[in-house]
Amino acid sequence: MLCPKTQPPWEFLLSASRNSLQSYELSRLAHAANLKKEIDALLDQWLEENACAMLARLLIQQRERPAHAPEPVAAKDLFSARGSAVSDNVFANRTAPPHVNHSSA
């Protein structure tokens, strides 16, 4: 599906009138817009196919998980036992920078 690189028709472009150059420009922009539409459609299709594959992988892993395995613990339950939220400790190892006064006084 790869298209070979095309060189612009230099002789034509260098000797063309303003109207011919504008026509050439519009045709190239139209071609570029069509390519973008194709890329968008392919990207949507690629995302859909990957989502389906990931769903299948999730179901495979779920079926392979032993029936007696403990249920995963929700993150909120882990932190509620400690009594602090995650955001309380995000910058716990950093020291606060000194306060800088930006007033012109």
Buried (B, 14 or more C-beta within 10 A) or exposed (E): EEEEEEEEEEEEEEEBEEEEEEEBEEEEEEEEEEEEEEEEEEEEEEEEEEEEEEEEEEEEEEEEEEEEEEEEEEEEEEBEEEEEEEEEEEEEEEEEEEEEEEEEE
